[in-house]
Amino acid sequence: MATQERPIGKESQINVVLLQDTRELSEVVVTALGIEKDKRTLGYATQELKGGEIAQKSEPNVINALQGKVSGVNITGASGLAGSSTNINIRGITSLTGSNQPLFVVDGIPISNDADRTNGGAAGTLYGAQTPNRAADIDPENVASISILKGPAAAALYGSRASSGAILITTKSGANVSKKLEINVSSGFNIQNVQGLPAFQNDYGQGDYGVNTTADGAGNIYTGSTNSWGPRFGTTPTAANGLLLADGTTLPYQAYPDNIRNFFQRGHLLTNGVQLAGNNGTSNFSLNVNNTDQKGITQSSTLKRTNIQLGGGTTLQNKVKIAGSVNFSQTEQLAPQTGNYASPFGTLGAVPRSFDLQGQPYQTATGGNLYFPGQDNPTWNLLNANTTSNVTRFINVASIGYDFFPWLNVTYRAGLDAYTDRRKQIAALGSVRNPSGLIFQDNVQYAEFTGDLLITAKKENIFLDKLNATLLAGQQINQRRRNQQYVSAASLSLPGFYNTSNAANFNGSGEFSSIRRLLGYYADLSLAYNNFLFLEGTARVDQSSTLPKNNNTFLYPSISAGFVFTDAFHIDSHLFSYGKVRASLARVGRDADPYVLDTYYSQAGQGNNVANVTFPFNGLVGFTPSTSLGGGDVLKPEFTSSREVGLNLGFFNNRFTIDATYFSTVSSNQILPVTLPATSGYTSFVTNAGRLENKGIELLGIITPVKSASGFIWDIAANYTRLRNMVKDIYPGVTSSSIPGDYFIGSVPSYVVGQPYGVVLGQKKATAPDGQYLIDGKTGLWVPELNSQVIANPNANWQGGITNTFSFKGFRFSFLVDAVVGGDVLSFTQAAYKYAGMLKETGQDRELPRVIPGVIQNADGTYRQNNIQVDAQSYWTGQGFQSELQVFDATHYTLREVSLGYTLPKGLLEHTPFGNVSVSLSGRNLFYYAPNANFFPEVNTQGAGNIRSLDLQGPPSVRSYGAYLRFTL
């Protein structure tokens, strides 16, 4: 309520009517280093979600659960497979070749969110399984809140690792429990189905150019084509069309409309959890045990995760405060291979529409592959070529603090994030890419220690009346160790026995170890005058072990200010309740990856993605100089500078609030490899170069249009983001370079001067000066493409989401619709379906000739309109696999989340052991609308990383729906 002052005279009784305070209520949020602050004091943008907004939402991945709810954040999952990775970027891309994932922090301690790929043997590009990034080890049920620090000013105290923002996760500790002991039990079951598949034609089957030819006319379909350019179903069988066999019988020939859809299965997601929590005023604790069991949308796709989390704190009799948490997770994943034609999803493009994929046997009597020559049967591949991952992880945090004076606190906090990931990739005897079989064991060990000494001093009315100050000074030690060992074995003796003792040929092994240290000193001074004018300045100095000694210490400052002008000018209006302006400037550094200063020898090997030889070979050990020159003693840190201004407004007693932000970032002095001429003997050298700029607008609006006396409430929360990104410079003489990662030759994700980051350079159809296609005067098809042309831009024009929530007496209904407008996706998957004549559009008017719109160049240099007719198969196959004709507008609108819940009235539970009982229904990705794509364009085969919007024969997305039960004892 509002504070009131009344003069006291001779009256013996004073009547005061309580009046509502129309100013913004205090909202405490978690900021850098886990420090809680009143949001009104901040001069930069943050956004916080409570645990209830991400738990029980038909989504086991805590990152995916944020999708559509936070402005300035772009989230894209690799696919709908169980445990597939997720890419997340905050306010765009800030590094040309380094990681652009935000820093993840659990209970004040940085943790790893790496996504390690395993791709062994002669596997091919992107053939490895889609393994999760490590934030997937966190169970949404263990989360109390998530804070998103969006800009360098908000995350500067975290140092160089937070140059792309930070995600702060606070786990449950029992601090919010109001009684000595409380037991919460939750359970949920979800159904998952494939979604986003294109429409297929069902008028034509196996064959080419209208003929289904089998060897010697014997009718063995496996000797025929894998395309669907054969005769129309129902055509009279003749020897000419291949349907009348040499022995006079007819070839069974009919459509199997669901042979692709039925390749996918119905998946499920089962979650169960128990929480014990207590709080007696001086001590609190929380014990959470949760289990997740997910069966994916294909065979050999599962995820099993067990989480045990213990957290709490207490104040001892000597006033020492101790707190801590232990987070244990065991994550087991079984995943099929993805990418290129040798994976099950790649070979789906080689399934004729007349092929009974579910009815035909997929293996021989001895368990071998049974399919067309040079192809793995998709079902056989699922069962006989996959990757298992077994992750054991601990995230442990402990802190001790003491108030030496009422205004001085000293706290030390230490944390350890450690995990071991034991992986095994296998391929059975007879697989196309690994005919002698494969066992590839890949073990990853990671350990990160962080220690923070925090000294906090607070003083009110310092220097001036109503001027309050808070000074934080601290020191941080961070060390990261990583070790990876692998061994590759082939020539298996016994089928189905995937132990290296069963291999006759060990064709590769290796080990990689790294250690890096970061020593930081930081300070934060916050000033508040009369609770309406706020100023905050931070400074951090980091010393990094990955930079040369003469350049390994660097400073980055930030300053932010906020002014609540409605309080300063005593604006007290029902219409205009709250107004604040804010601004910030910041500069954040970033160090290098380990071991880029020198030029090293590395394990020797020769070959490509079809066949290769790696030393040791035939008993000989071989090393070769690295093809990249190190950065030497002149390498310096990267820097990202940012500017941000914002406006917070509240209307109608804050039933309608607006949070608007404009930001601009400039990343310079990038640490990147620059290409060298092949004649130099090296491919690249590491140096400081490049400039990358981002500018954007973020809007967040919350309104309560209805709040009735009967208890009916309607809330709306909407967010909007518009971001523009541009590569301004790379290196003198260099105008483009490829982004590190996996992609197909011919479609290269790149950073190009004058273009947004991540454009795809590929094959573009040649055009005349007026923009019309150039047509070959002899064939009527396109002339050869131009290479290395910009054909796709992954960056959206804008994105946003809107959540409606209705609550009435125990009922709660909410739904979230989000939109991504603009941006492109290059789909090798759709190209393969087109080439094979499988897509619906390839069956329309197939018998009619086509004339490609375009011009033919005459001998004298003039042009004439093309009038040469071509058949349907030549038209569709002539479009190519990686040209601009396979690029789709990625605009899509998604019903992202729907939830309907009911909480039983307390009166019904009075004589039961239950304190609270609630049931809910939930759905995710229930519907989508993509006006310019015949599939769900929210796919990215690369997963987490800098390469975006490439659909390289990866798995599709999923639709989920289910029910949840929660009760409290």
SEZA-402081 format. One line per 10 residues: for each residue y, z, x of C-alpha. Coordinates in steps of 0.2 Angstrom, whole numbers, always signed. Layout:
N
Y,Z,X | ...;
end
This chain:
969
+0,+0,+0 | +18,-2,+5 | +27,+12,+14 | +42,+19,+4 | +56,+30,+9 | +65,+41,-4 | +80,+53,-1 | +76,+71,-5 | +89,+80,-15 | +89,+94,-27;
+75,+87,-37 | +60,+99,-39 | +49,+84,-43 | +48,+67,-35 | +39,+53,-43 | +33,+39,-32 | +24,+23,-39 | +12,+15,-27 | +17,-3,-23 | +6,-16,-16;
+10,-21,+2 | +13,-40,+2 | +13,-41,+20 | -3,-48,+29 | -16,-34,+30 | -23,-30,+47 | -37,-40,+53 | -46,-35,+69 | -54,-49,+79 | -64,-49,+95;
-55,-58,+109 | -58,-61,+128 | -69,-48,+137 | -74,-41,+120 | -57,-33,+117 | -53,-30,+99 | -35,-34,+93 | -26,-35,+77 | -25,-54,+74 | -6,-53,+69;
-3,-49,+88 | -10,-65,+95 | +0,-79,+101 | -15,-92,+100 | -28,-98,+88 | -45,-89,+85 | -57,-89,+71 | -70,-77,+66 | -85,-78,+55 | -95,-63,+49;
-114,-62,+51 | -116,-64,+32 | -108,-81,+34 | -122,-88,+45 | -138,-78,+40 | -150,-84,+27 | -142,-101,+26 | -158,-111,+29 | -154,-114,+47 | -162,-105,+62;
-150,-111,+75 | -134,-100,+76 | -124,-115,+83 | -129,-126,+68 | -124,-113,+56 | -106,-114,+61 | -105,-133,+57 | -91,-137,+45 | -84,-120,+45 | -72,-119,+60;
-57,-130,+64 | -56,-138,+81 | -75,-137,+84 | -87,-152,+84 | -105,-149,+82 | -119,-162,+82 | -138,-159,+82 | -149,-170,+92 | -161,-172,+77 | -171,-163,+63;
-185,-158,+75 | -189,-140,+76 | -180,-133,+91 | -170,-148,+95 | -154,-145,+105 | -136,-145,+98 | -120,-151,+106 | -104,-141,+103 | -86,-145,+109 | -71,-136,+106;
-54,-146,+106 | -62,-161,+114 | -68,-165,+131 | -59,-157,+146 | -70,-162,+161 | -76,-180,+165 | -92,-176,+173 | -94,-157,+171 | -100,-147,+156 | -89,-147,+141;
-100,-134,+132 | -90,-118,+128 | -95,-102,+136 | -106,-91,+126 | -104,-72,+127 | -115,-59,+119 | -108,-41,+118 | -95,-45,+131 | -107,-53,+144 | -108,-72,+148;
-125,-80,+145 | -133,-97,+148 | -133,-110,+135 | -141,-123,+146 | -152,-137,+139 | -165,-141,+152 | -174,-158,+150 | -192,-161,+155 | -197,-179,+158 | -211,-181,+170;
-222,-196,+175 | -219,-214,+171 | -211,-209,+155 | -196,-220,+153 | -178,-216,+148 | -175,-201,+137 | -194,-200,+134 | -194,-181,+136 | -195,-169,+122 | -179,-163,+113;
-179,-145,+119 | -166,-132,+113 | -151,-126,+122 | -153,-108,+125 | -141,-101,+112 | -155,-105,+100 | -164,-90,+107 | -152,-79,+96 | -157,-75,+79 | -143,-76,+66;
-150,-60,+58 | -145,-51,+74 | -127,-56,+73 | -113,-45,+67 | -99,-57,+70 | -94,-73,+80 | -77,-76,+87 | -72,-93,+92 | -58,-94,+106 | -52,-111,+105;
-40,-114,+119 | -37,-109,+137 | -24,-96,+132 | -37,-87,+122 | -51,-88,+135 | -42,-87,+151 | -48,-70,+155 | -66,-76,+156 | -62,-87,+171 | -67,-105,+176;
-82,-105,+164 | -71,-104,+149 | -61,-119,+152 | -69,-127,+137 | -67,-112,+126 | -78,-98,+122 | -90,-92,+108 | -91,-73,+107 | -106,-66,+98 | -106,-47,+94;
-124,-41,+89 | -127,-27,+77 | -125,-10,+83 | -125,+1,+68 | -107,+5,+69 | -103,-1,+52 | -117,+9,+44 | -111,+23,+33 | -126,+35,+33 | -138,+43,+45;
-152,+30,+43 | -153,+14,+34 | -168,+2,+33 | -164,-17,+29 | -178,-29,+26 | -176,-48,+24 | -188,-62,+21 | -185,-81,+18 | -195,-97,+15 | -188,-114,+16;
-195,-131,+14 | -189,-145,+25 | -190,-164,+22 | -184,-179,+32 | -168,-187,+27 | -157,-201,+33 | -170,-215,+35 | -164,-232,+31 | -170,-243,+16 | -184,-254,+21;
-189,-271,+13 | -206,-272,+5 | -207,-291,+2 | -214,-297,+18 | -227,-291,+30 | -235,-294,+47 | -231,-310,+56 | -218,-321,+63 | -208,-336,+55 | -218,-334,+39;
-235,-334,+47 | -247,-320,+50 | -258,-326,+65 | -273,-316,+71 | -284,-321,+86 | -296,-335,+81 | -291,-332,+63 | -303,-318,+62 | -292,-306,+53 | -290,-292,+67;
-273,-286,+63 | -272,-278,+80 | -272,-296,+88 | -257,-301,+77 | -238,-297,+78 | -230,-280,+76 | -216,-289,+67 | -213,-291,+48 | -208,-309,+48 | -224,-315,+40;
-228,-322,+23 | -220,-315,+7 | -232,-303,-2 | -241,-313,-16 | -241,-329,-7 | -256,-340,-9 | -267,-338,+6 | -269,-353,+17 | -274,-357,+34 | -256,-362,+38;
-249,-345,+34 | -263,-335,+42 | -269,-327,+26 | -285,-338,+24 | -296,-333,+38 | -308,-344,+48 | -323,-338,+38 | -315,-342,+21 | -311,-325,+16 | -293,-319,+14;
-284,-306,+24 | -280,-290,+15 | -261,-291,+14 | -250,-279,+4 | -235,-269,+6 | -236,-250,+11 | -218,-245,+5 | -219,-227,+12 | -229,-230,+28 | -213,-225,+38;
-208,-211,+27 | -225,-204,+26 | -226,-203,+44 | -216,-188,+42 | -222,-172,+34 | -215,-158,+24 | -210,-144,+36 | -206,-126,+32 | -196,-112,+39 | -202,-94,+37;
-191,-79,+42 | -195,-61,+41 | -185,-46,+48 | -183,-27,+48 | -167,-18,+53 | -166,+1,+56 | -148,+7,+58 | -139,+24,+58 | -122,+32,+61 | -118,+50,+61;
-99,+48,+66 | -102,+50,+85 | -117,+40,+88 | -124,+24,+81 | -139,+13,+83 | -147,-3,+77 | -165,-9,+79 | -168,-27,+73 | -185,-35,+73 | -185,-53,+67;
-198,-67,+67 | -195,-86,+64 | -209,-98,+61 | -204,-116,+59 | -216,-131,+56 | -206,-147,+59 | -206,-163,+50 | -219,-171,+61 | -235,-165,+68 | -233,-157,+85;
-216,-150,+80 | -216,-131,+79 | -205,-117,+84 | -210,-99,+84 | -197,-86,+89 | -198,-67,+90 | -182,-57,+92 | -181,-38,+96 | -164,-31,+97 | -159,-13,+100;
-140,-8,+101 | -129,+7,+99 | -117,+19,+107 | -113,+37,+107 | -99,+49,+113 | -106,+63,+124 | -99,+81,+123 | -89,+77,+139 | -80,+63,+129 | -89,+50,+140;
-93,+35,+129 | -109,+25,+132 | -115,+9,+123 | -127,-5,+126 | -139,-17,+119 | -156,-25,+123 | -160,-42,+116 | -177,-48,+119 | -183,-65,+113 | -199,-75,+114;
-197,-93,+110 | -212,-105,+109 | -209,-124,+105 | -221,-138,+103 | -211,-155,+103 | -216,-173,+103 | -208,-185,+115 | -193,-195,+110 | -183,-210,+115 | -189,-228,+120;
-203,-238,+113 | -217,-227,+121 | -213,-212,+110 | -219,-210,+92 | -202,-213,+86 | -199,-229,+97 | -216,-236,+91 | -211,-234,+72 | -201,-250,+75 | -218,-259,+78;
-226,-254,+62 | -227,-269,+50 | -223,-267,+32 | -241,-272,+28 | -249,-259,+40 | -257,-244,+32 | -251,-231,+45 | -259,-217,+36 | -275,-225,+31 | -279,-235,+46;
-288,-225,+60 | -276,-220,+74 | -290,-217,+87 | -306,-224,+93 | -323,-215,+92 | -320,-207,+109 | -302,-201,+104 | -293,-215,+113 | -277,-224,+107 | -280,-237,+93;
-266,-249,+90 | -258,-265,+95 | -259,-270,+114 | -246,-261,+124 | -241,-249,+111 | -246,-231,+107 | -251,-228,+89 | -237,-217,+83 | -249,-204,+75 | -260,-204,+91;
-244,-202,+102 | -239,-187,+92 | -255,-178,+95 | -258,-183,+113 | -241,-184,+121 | -230,-169,+119 | -222,-154,+128 | -224,-136,+126 | -211,-123,+131 | -213,-104,+132;
-197,-95,+135 | -196,-76,+138 | -178,-69,+138 | -169,-53,+140 | -150,-51,+137 | -146,-33,+142 | -129,-25,+141 | -123,-7,+146 | -106,+1,+147 | -99,+18,+151;
-81,+23,+148 | -70,+38,+149 | -52,+42,+143 | -45,+51,+157 | -29,+53,+147 | -25,+49,+129 | -16,+33,+136 | -29,+28,+150 | -47,+22,+148 | -58,+16,+162;
-74,+7,+157 | -88,-2,+167 | -99,-14,+159 | -114,-23,+166 | -125,-36,+159 | -140,-47,+164 | -146,-63,+156 | -163,-68,+162 | -176,-80,+156 | -191,-89,+161;
-196,-106,+153 | -214,-112,+156 | -216,-130,+151 | -230,-142,+151 | -228,-160,+147 | -245,-169,+144 | -250,-187,+140 | -268,-191,+136 | -280,-203,+145 | -276,-221,+138;
-257,-218,+134 | -247,-234,+137 | -235,-226,+149 | -248,-215,+158 | -265,-223,+156 | -273,-211,+168 | -266,-196,+159 | -252,-184,+164 | -250,-166,+167 | -232,-161,+171;
-229,-143,+174 | -210,-137,+174 | -205,-119,+177 | -187,-114,+176 | -181,-96,+180 | -163,-91,+177 | -154,-75,+180 | -136,-71,+178 | -128,-54,+182 | -110,-49,+177;
-101,-33,+180 | -84,-29,+174 | -72,-15,+178 | -59,-13,+165 | -44,-1,+166 | -34,+0,+151 | -17,+9,+149 | -7,+11,+132 | +10,+17,+130 | +21,+18,+114;
+40,+18,+114 | +40,+12,+132 | +58,+8,+138 | +64,+5,+120 | +60,+13,+104 | +46,+4,+94 | +41,-5,+110 | +23,-3,+113 | +13,-9,+129 | -5,-11,+134;
-10,-16,+151 | -27,-21,+156 | -33,-23,+174 | -50,-28,+179 | -62,-35,+191 | -78,-45,+188 | -93,-50,+198 | -104,-64,+192 | -119,-71,+200 | -131,-85,+194;
-148,-89,+201 | -158,-103,+196 | -175,-109,+202 | -185,-123,+196 | -203,-129,+202 | -213,-143,+195 | -229,-152,+199 | -235,-169,+192 | -253,-173,+191 | -262,-189,+185;
-279,-197,+185 | -287,-184,+173 | -306,-183,+173 | -310,-175,+156 | -300,-180,+141 | -291,-166,+132 | -292,-153,+146 | -274,-151,+152 | -276,-141,+167 | -271,-147,+184;
-288,-144,+191 | -293,-158,+180 | -282,-170,+190 | -287,-181,+204 | -270,-187,+209 | -255,-175,+212 | -241,-188,+212 | -226,-176,+214 | -220,-159,+216 | -204,-150,+220;
-193,-135,+219 | -174,-133,+217 | -165,-116,+219 | -147,-112,+218 | -136,-97,+219 | -118,-96,+215 | -106,-81,+215 | -89,-79,+207 | -77,-64,+210 | -63,-62,+199;
-48,-51,+197 | -38,-51,+181 | -24,-43,+171 | -17,-43,+154 | +0,-36,+148 | +3,-35,+129 | +20,-30,+122 | +23,-27,+104 | +41,-23,+97 | +42,-15,+80;
+25,-23,+75 | +34,-40,+72 | +37,-47,+90 | +23,-49,+102 | +21,-55,+120 | +6,-57,+130 | +3,-62,+148 | -13,-64,+158 | -17,-69,+176 | -34,-71,+184;
-38,-75,+202 | -56,-81,+205 | -65,-83,+222 | -79,-96,+220 | -94,-98,+232 | -96,-117,+227 | -79,-122,+234 | -74,-123,+253 | -68,-107,+260 | -50,-113,+262;
-49,-118,+244 | -60,-106,+235 | -47,-94,+229 | -36,-100,+214 | -25,-92,+201 | -22,-97,+183 | -10,-88,+171 | -6,-89,+153 | +8,-83,+142 | +8,-82,+123;
+20,-75,+110 | +20,-71,+91 | +34,-68,+79 | +31,-61,+62 | +48,-67,+54 | +45,-60,+37 | +44,-43,+44 | +59,-45,+56 | +70,-52,+42 | +63,-40,+29;
+57,-54,+18 | +48,-45,+4 | +43,-58,-9 | +28,-61,-21 | +30,-79,-18 | +32,-79,+1 | +22,-64,+8 | +19,-68,+26 | +26,-79,+40 | +23,-80,+58;
+26,-92,+72 | +17,-92,+89 | +16,-102,+105 | +6,-101,+121 | +5,-109,+138 | -10,-108,+149 | -19,-115,+165 | -37,-113,+168 | -47,-117,+183 | -65,-123,+185;
-75,-123,+201 | -88,-135,+207 | -107,-136,+205 | -117,-128,+219 | -120,-139,+234 | -108,-153,+232 | -98,-150,+248 | -111,-157,+260 | -122,-172,+261 | -141,-167,+261;
-158,-174,+263 | -168,-175,+247 | -186,-179,+242 | -190,-197,+245 | -197,-208,+231 | -196,-227,+226 | -199,-235,+209 | -191,-236,+192 | -195,-230,+174 | -211,-240,+173;
-219,-235,+190 | -214,-225,+204 | -220,-216,+220 | -214,-199,+226 | -217,-190,+242 | -228,-181,+248 | -239,-197,+247 | -256,-200,+255 | -253,-184,+265 | -236,-189,+271;
-220,-179,+268 | -204,-190,+266 | -186,-186,+265 | -171,-197,+263 | -152,-194,+265 | -143,-191,+248 | -135,-207,+241 | -119,-196,+237 | -107,-190,+250 | -102,-171,+248;
-84,-166,+245 | -81,-157,+262 | -68,-145,+266 | -54,-153,+255 | -62,-151,+238 | -52,-141,+226 | -54,-133,+209 | -51,-143,+193 | -37,-137,+182 | -34,-138,+163;
-16,-134,+157 | -13,-132,+138 | +1,-130,+126 | -1,-123,+109 | +11,-119,+94 | +6,-112,+78 | +12,-106,+61 | +4,-93,+49 | +10,-93,+32 | +5,-82,+17;
+10,-85,-1 | +7,-75,-18 | +3,-59,-10 | -8,-68,+3 | -19,-76,-10 | -14,-92,-1 | -14,-93,+18 | -11,-107,+30 | -15,-107,+48 | -8,-123,+57;
-9,-127,+76 | -4,-141,+87 | -11,-141,+104 | -11,-152,+120 | -22,-151,+135 | -21,-160,+152 | -36,-159,+164 | -32,-164,+181 | -39,-163,+199 | -57,-167,+192;
-72,-164,+203 | -82,-180,+201 | -92,-193,+210 | -83,-209,+214 | -93,-225,+216 | -94,-233,+233 | -98,-251,+238 | -117,-253,+241 | -113,-260,+258 | -107,-242,+263;
-125,-236,+262 | -120,-223,+249 | -118,-224,+230 | -104,-211,+228 | -93,-197,+236 | -87,-181,+228 | -68,-179,+227 | -54,-173,+216 | -47,-186,+205 | -45,-191,+187;
-34,-185,+173 | -39,-182,+155 | -28,-178,+140 | -31,-171,+123 | -19,-168,+108 | -24,-162,+91 | -19,-153,+75 | -29,-139,+67 | -27,-133,+49 | -35,-119,+41;
-31,-114,+23 | -38,-100,+12 | -34,-98,-7 | -39,-88,-21 | -35,-98,-36 | -43,-86,-48 | -45,-67,-47 | -47,-60,-65 | -48,-42,-71 | -66,-45,-77;
-71,-47,-59 | -72,-66,-58 | -66,-72,-41 | -64,-90,-34 | -61,-92,-16 | -58,-109,-7 | -58,-110,+12 | -54,-127,+20 | -52,-133,+38 | -45,-150,+45;
-45,-156,+63 | -37,-172,+70 | -40,-175,+89 | -34,-188,+101 | -42,-190,+118 | -37,-202,+132 | -43,-205,+150 | -27,-207,+159 | -33,-210,+177 | -49,-209,+188;
-47,-214,+206 | -36,-228,+214 | -45,-244,+211 | -58,-237,+199 | -55,-240,+181 | -72,-235,+173 | -88,-225,+177 | -103,-220,+168 | -106,-202,+161 | -120,-193,+170;
-135,-192,+159 | -149,-203,+151 | -146,-219,+142 | -153,-237,+140 | -148,-250,+152 | -135,-261,+143 | -127,-248,+133 | -118,-236,+145 | -108,-221,+140 | -92,-221,+151;
-75,-214,+154 | -63,-229,+155 | -45,-228,+160 | -34,-231,+144 | -49,-227,+132 | -55,-211,+124 | -68,-202,+133 | -86,-207,+130 | -84,-225,+124 | -100,-236,+126;
-99,-251,+137 | -112,-264,+131 | -115,-282,+127 | -102,-290,+116 | -103,-306,+107 | -91,-319,+115 | -77,-325,+105 | -64,-339,+104 | -46,-335,+107 | -43,-332,+88;
-57,-319,+88 | -71,-330,+80 | -88,-329,+87 | -93,-343,+99 | -109,-352,+94 | -121,-362,+104 | -119,-380,+98 | -138,-383,+101 | -146,-368,+93 | -133,-362,+80;
-134,-344,+88 | -122,-334,+97 | -119,-339,+115 | -124,-326,+128 | -115,-309,+127 | -101,-303,+138 | -107,-287,+148 | -98,-271,+151 | -87,-272,+136 | -81,-257,+125;
-92,-258,+109 | -92,-241,+103 | -80,-225,+102 | -89,-209,+98 | -73,-200,+94 | -69,-197,+75 | -52,-200,+67 | -53,-183,+59 | -66,-170,+52 | -65,-156,+40;
-74,-145,+28 | -71,-136,+12 | -80,-120,+5 | -79,-115,-13 | -86,-97,-17 | -87,-90,-34 | -92,-72,-37 | -94,-62,-53 | -102,-45,-55 | -117,-47,-44;
-118,-66,-44 | -111,-76,-29 | -112,-95,-28 | -104,-105,-14 | -105,-123,-7 | -99,-131,+8 | -94,-150,+9 | -89,-157,+26 | -83,-174,+32 | -82,-183,+48;
-71,-199,+46 | -71,-212,+59 | -80,-214,+76 | -95,-225,+80 | -113,-223,+83 | -124,-236,+93 | -141,-237,+85 | -155,-244,+95 | -166,-238,+81 | -158,-249,+68;
-158,-263,+80 | -177,-262,+83 | -180,-261,+64 | -169,-277,+62 | -177,-286,+76 | -194,-282,+68 | -189,-288,+51 | -191,-271,+43 | -174,-266,+36 | -170,-270,+18;
-156,-282,+22 | -168,-293,+33 | -178,-297,+17 | -164,-302,+6 | -164,-321,+4 | -176,-323,+19 | -181,-341,+14 | -163,-347,+14 | -155,-354,+30 | -140,-345,+37;
-125,-352,+46 | -117,-339,+57 | -98,-338,+55 | -90,-344,+71 | -84,-359,+81 | -92,-371,+93 | -82,-376,+108 | -80,-395,+111 | -80,-404,+128 | -61,-406,+127;
-59,-387,+125 | -55,-387,+107 | -66,-379,+93 | -75,-384,+77 | -82,-373,+64 | -100,-370,+66 | -112,-378,+53 | -129,-377,+61 | -142,-368,+50 | -154,-355,+57;
-169,-346,+50 | -168,-328,+45 | -179,-322,+60 | -168,-331,+73 | -152,-324,+64 | -157,-306,+64 | -166,-306,+81 | -152,-315,+89 | -140,-300,+86 | -148,-291,+101;
-152,-273,+103 | -136,-266,+111 | -122,-277,+105 | -108,-273,+94 | -118,-279,+79 | -128,-263,+81 | -113,-251,+81 | -110,-242,+64 | -95,-233,+57 | -101,-214,+59;
-91,-209,+44 | -101,-197,+33 | -98,-184,+20 | -111,-170,+18 | -116,-157,+6 | -119,-146,+21 | -123,-129,+13 | -126,-122,-5 | -130,-104,-8 | -133,-94,-25;
-136,-76,-24 | -138,-61,-35 | -136,-42,-31 | -144,-30,-43 | -132,-17,-50 | -133,+0,-42 | -137,+8,-59 | -154,-1,-60 | -158,+6,-43 | -153,+25,-46;
-171,+31,-48 | -179,+19,-35 | -180,+20,-16 | -169,+5,-14 | -150,+6,-10 | -147,-13,-12 | -158,-27,-18 | -152,-45,-17 | -160,-62,-20 | -153,-79,-15;
-157,-98,-15 | -150,-108,-1 | -150,-127,+4 | -143,-136,+19 | -139,-155,+21 | -144,-158,+3 | -135,-174,+1 | -124,-186,+12 | -114,-201,+9 | -111,-214,+23;
-102,-228,+16 | -104,-239,+32 | -121,-235,+38 | -138,-237,+31 | -144,-221,+39 | -138,-204,+42 | -126,-207,+57 | -125,-188,+62 | -138,-191,+76 | -137,-190,+95;
-153,-193,+105 | -145,-185,+120 | -143,-168,+112 | -132,-156,+121 | -122,-165,+134 | -107,-176,+137 | -116,-192,+130 | -113,-194,+111 | -116,-205,+97 | -131,-214,+104;
-146,-216,+93 | -159,-221,+105 | -175,-222,+94 | -174,-203,+91 | -180,-193,+76 | -170,-192,+60 | -162,-177,+52 | -169,-165,+39 | -164,-158,+22 | -168,-139,+19;
-169,-128,+4 | -177,-111,+1 | -176,-93,-6 | -172,-76,+2 | -175,-58,-2 | -166,-44,+5 | -167,-25,+1 | -161,-9,+9 | -170,+8,+9;
end
